[in-house]
Amino acid sequence: MAPKLHPCRLLTVICEADLERPLVSEFHRLGISGHTITDARGQGRHGDRDGLWPPSANIRIEVLCEASVLDALLTLLEQHYFKSYSLVVFVSDVSVLRADRF
Amino acid sequence: MPFEPVILFFLLGLLAGVARSDLKIPGVLYESLSIFLLLAIGLKGGIELARYPLASLAGQALVVVTAAALIPLIAFAVLYRMGRLPRADAASIAAHYGSVSVVTFAVAASFLSRMEVAYEGYLVVFLVLLEFPALVIGVILARRAEGQTRWGPMLHEVLSGKSIVLLVGGLLIGWLAGPEGIKPLDRLFIDLFKGVLAFFLLEMGLVVASRLGDLRKAGAFLIGFGMAMPLAGAALGLLVGNLLDLSVGGTVLLAVLFASASYIAAPAAMRIAIPEANPALSIGAALGITFPFNLLIGIPLYHGMAVRLAGEF
């Protein structure tokens, strides 16, 4: 029998590395159980984010969570972070094994 | 040669960056080198600190910290009133200039050693003490007009930031262990110091080259400010150094501390505490103008002035 897949939402945030600590504490406040962070480089509206030194470093954060928590998180990002920080935020529909973990 | 040869590595990095060379120093190496430099500077200061009675330093430290608090206030007034910058930007830039640049200090110390000018080793304590008060002053200046300040995250960012942890940590370890205790580590922390500094300056040259675009955003006023402010700071530092009867070398280092602008601790702290300030302006001025200005012109100039001042009194 094929393993059972469950629908889930994947939030991806690509942002300045300085936001790591504040965003992770927001995740904890919202009860999000886990996240994955990787270093990222690239270009965008804020120019060359080449990662040569901390002020030009980006990170990519991925969070799997259920819809209600996701809404709260997106609202928070919109209200407190979009105005002053450079962030790219997108949500994708994914399938996960062991849905009770997210 | 009137300047410190280690600066040539900075110029090489700058040149490579401007010429769009594929030379790239990975961000992790920047982190590693800065950790080494901060720890080594702390350790050296701690060893020197062990030679002086702490009580006599407390009075001097109070004078230095009080005088240095003028720098962000002056910088803010100039940027906000004369430069007509938005309050948040003026406050954030003022905080960068009130805080200090560890690498500029290291280059100045190495310049003095090469010129065989002695200085008080405990000046590193002032380096530590001057790192964060200006950041707090900057936040107060930014928030005077309105609402809430995120003091908790800001103070946490500053006091638990790697520069304070490593400088204070190194200072304590050096002080507790003393010159004999640190001897086995000399090869790594003392002998290799200048090589690592050269490497770091090469990297900073590349970083400055990549930020040159920011200077266009900064505009002529901020570029002028980036050169005038270190001169004003150095003048204050020279006066205070003289008032405290520091040696010529010690006076030069104090002038360098007052003249330099932070680009390790301040950008991260200001990004969290004053998010609406544009980091391109503060980093563009502090790193793009003031850092090279101090390295190439400032340090030998402040030395010349300190020598003249010592002759006058």
Boltz contact constraints between the chains, C-beta under 6 A:
constraints:
  - contact:
      token1: [A, 18]
      token2: [B, 268]
      max_distance: 6.0
  - contact:
      token1: [A, 18]
      token2: [B, 271]
      max_distance: 6.0
  - contact:
      token1: [A, 51]
      token2: [B, 27]
      max_distance: 6.0
  - contact:
      token1: [A, 52]
      token2: [B, 207]
      max_distance: 6.0
  - contact:
      token1: [A, 52]
      token2: [B, 210]
      max_distance: 6.0
  - contact:
      token1: [A, 53]
      token2: [B, 30]
      max_distance: 6.0
  - contact:
      token1: [A, 53]
      token2: [B, 207]
      max_distance: 6.0
  - contact:
      token1: [A, 55]
      token2: [B, 267]
      max_distance: 6.0
  - contact:
      token1: [A, 55]
      token2: [B, 283]
      max_distance: 6.0
  - contact:
      token1: [A, 57]
      token2: [B, 27]
      max_distance: 6.0
  - contact:
      token1: [A, 84]
      token2: [B, 275]
      max_distance: 6.0
  - contact:
      token1: [A, 84]
      token2: [B, 276]
      max_distance: 6.0
